[in-house]
Structure formats: structure tokens, C-alpha cells
């Protein structure tokens, strides 16, 4: 499972806009609608729209917080 988490981190880290969006979510803020759809397409977040965005599992949030916050 560690490889999976590292791939997610690498994908987010390669894109400055997604990194900002993930950091916003980690702070409890909203991310932009386009960033939300990109993160949802990647399977990182769930929800119907940016206002309800949440990490698909607690582990994703914990791991990304450790490496991006």
C-alpha cells in the first residue's frame, strides 16, 4: 500500500495547482471546482462538488498532511 500512497504523492507534487488544492483541503478550506474534479478523477477525494470535497479515506489525508503540510 506504501507504493500506492507514494504514487499519489508524486502525482500531486508534480502539479503545483493540485498541491495547492490538497493543502487547502488539509486546512479545511475549499479547493477550486476544476481542481476538485481532477482530484476526484484521480481517486484522491470524494464528494459531489468542491464544497463537499473530502479525502476518500483517512489514510490519504494523514499521509498527504505528513508530506505536504
Residue, then its C-alpha position, 0 to 999 in steps of 0.5 A: x500500500x506504501x507504493x500506492x500512497x507514494x504514487x499519489x504523492x508524486x502525482x500531486x507534487x508534480x502539479x503545483x495547482x493540485x498541491x495547492x488544492x490538497x493543502x487547502x483541503x488539509x486546512x479545511x478550506x475549499x479547493x477550486x471546482x476544476x481542481x476538485x474534479x481532477x482530484x476526484x478523477x484521480x481517486x484522491x477525494x470524494x464528494x459531489x462538488x468542491x464544497x463537499x470535497x473530502x479525502x476518500x479515506x483517512x489514510x490519504x489525508x494523514x499521509x498527504x498532511x505528513x508530506x505536504x503540510 
